[in-house]
Amino acid sequence: MANEEVPAYIGRCKCGAIRFVTVDLPEYRNRTADDVAECIRDGLKIEPVTVGYVRKHGLGDCACKKEVDHA
Protein backbone atom coordinates (compact mmCIF):
# COMPACT_ATOMS: atom_id res chain seq x y z
CA MET A 1 0.00 0.00 0.00
CA ALA A 2 1.39 3.42 -0.96
CA ASN A 3 1.81 5.94 1.84
CA GLU A 4 -0.92 8.14 0.37
CA GLU A 5 -3.42 5.27 0.74
CA VAL A 6 -2.70 4.47 4.41
CA PRO A 7 -5.95 4.80 6.37
CA ALA A 8 -6.19 7.58 8.91
CA TYR A 9 -8.73 9.33 11.10
CA ILE A 10 -9.24 13.05 11.48
CA GLY A 11 -11.08 14.91 14.20
CA ARG A 12 -12.98 17.89 12.85
CA CYS A 13 -14.15 20.77 15.04
CA LYS A 14 -17.66 22.19 14.73
CA CYS A 15 -16.14 25.11 12.77
CA GLY A 16 -14.81 22.60 10.20
CA ALA A 17 -11.11 22.80 11.09
CA ILE A 18 -9.14 19.56 11.32
CA ARG A 19 -7.71 19.47 14.85
CA PHE A 20 -6.66 15.80 15.18
CA VAL A 21 -4.99 13.27 12.90
CA THR A 22 -3.87 9.68 13.47
CA VAL A 23 -2.95 6.84 11.16
CA ASP A 24 -4.96 3.64 11.44
CA LEU A 25 -2.36 0.88 11.59
CA PRO A 26 -2.95 -2.50 13.27
CA GLU A 27 0.08 -2.21 15.56
CA TYR A 28 -1.37 0.99 17.08
CA ARG A 29 -4.98 -0.21 17.31
CA ASN A 30 -5.39 0.30 21.07
CA ARG A 31 -3.72 3.71 21.12
CA THR A 32 -5.77 4.84 18.11
CA ALA A 33 -8.99 3.75 19.82
CA ASP A 34 -8.08 5.65 23.00
CA ASP A 35 -7.15 8.79 21.06
CA VAL A 36 -10.30 8.70 18.93
CA ALA A 37 -12.47 8.18 22.03
CA GLU A 38 -10.85 11.21 23.67
CA CYS A 39 -11.56 13.32 20.59
CA ILE A 40 -15.21 12.26 20.64
CA ARG A 41 -15.43 13.25 24.31
CA ASP A 42 -13.92 16.62 23.36
CA GLY A 43 -16.69 17.12 20.80
CA LEU A 44 -14.77 16.49 17.59
CA LYS A 45 -16.41 14.71 14.66
CA ILE A 46 -14.30 11.71 13.61
CA GLU A 47 -13.92 10.95 9.90
CA PRO A 48 -12.04 8.09 8.23
CA VAL A 49 -9.72 9.41 5.51
CA THR A 50 -6.32 8.55 3.99
CA VAL A 51 -2.88 9.97 4.65
CA GLY A 52 -3.10 11.52 1.20
CA TYR A 53 -6.23 13.43 2.23
CA VAL A 54 -4.46 14.74 5.33
CA ARG A 55 -1.43 15.83 3.31
CA LYS A 56 -3.66 17.66 0.86
CA HIS A 57 -5.88 19.41 3.43
CA GLY A 58 -3.64 19.67 6.50
CA LEU A 59 -4.64 20.90 9.92
CA GLY A 60 -6.91 23.92 9.89
CA ASP A 61 -7.02 27.12 11.85
CA CYS A 62 -9.76 26.57 14.38
CA ALA A 63 -11.96 29.61 14.90
CA CYS A 64 -13.51 28.00 17.98
CA LYS A 65 -10.15 27.46 19.66
CA LYS A 66 -9.16 31.08 18.98
CA GLU A 67 -12.38 32.26 20.64
CA VAL A 68 -11.59 30.20 23.73
CA ASP A 69 -7.92 31.24 23.78
CA HIS A 70 -8.77 34.94 23.59
CA ALA A 71 -11.80 34.97 25.89
C-alpha positions in Angstrom: 0.0 0.0 0.0 1.4 3.4 -1.0 1.8 5.9 1.8 -0.9 8.1 0.4 -3.4 5.3 0.7 -2.7 4.5 4.4 -5.9 4.8 6.4 -6.2 7.6 8.9 -8.7 9.3 11.1 -9.2 13.0 11.5 -11.1 14.9 14.2 -13.0 17.9 12.9 -14.1 20.8 15.0 -17.7 22.2 14.7 -16.1 25.1 12.8 -14.8 22.6 10.2 -11.1 22.8 11.1 -9.1 19.6 11.3 -7.7 19.5 14.9 -6.7 15.8 15.2 -5.0 13.3 12.9 -3.9 9.7 13.5 -2.9 6.8 11.2 -5.0 3.6 11.4 -2.4 0.9 11.6 -2.9 -2.5 13.3 0.1 -2.2 15.6 -1.4 1.0 17.1 -5.0 -0.2 17.3 -5.4 0.3 21.1 -3.7 3.7 21.1 -5.8 4.8 18.1 -9.0 3.7 19.8 -8.1 5.6 23.0 -7.1 8.8 21.1 -10.3 8.7 18.9 -12.5 8.2 22.0 -10.9 11.2 23.7 -11.6 13.3 20.6 -15.2 12.3 20.6 -15.4 13.2 24.3 -13.9 16.6 23.4 -16.7 17.1 20.8 -14.8 16.5 17.6 -16.4 14.7 14.7 -14.3 11.7 13.6 -13.9 10.9 9.9 -12.0 8.1 8.2 -9.7 9.4 5.5 -6.3 8.5 4.0 -2.9 10.0 4.7 -3.1 11.5 1.2 -6.2 13.4 2.2 -4.5 14.7 5.3 -1.4 15.8 3.3 -3.7 17.7 0.9 -5.9 19.4 3.4 -3.6 19.7 6.5 -4.6 20.9 9.9 -6.9 23.9 9.9 -7.0 27.1 11.9 -9.8 26.6 14.4 -12.0 29.6 14.9 -13.5 28.0 18.0 -10.1 27.5 19.7 -9.2 31.1 19.0 -12.4 32.3 20.6 -11.6 30.2 23.7 -7.9 31.2 23.8 -8.8 34.9 23.6 -11.8 35.0 25.9 
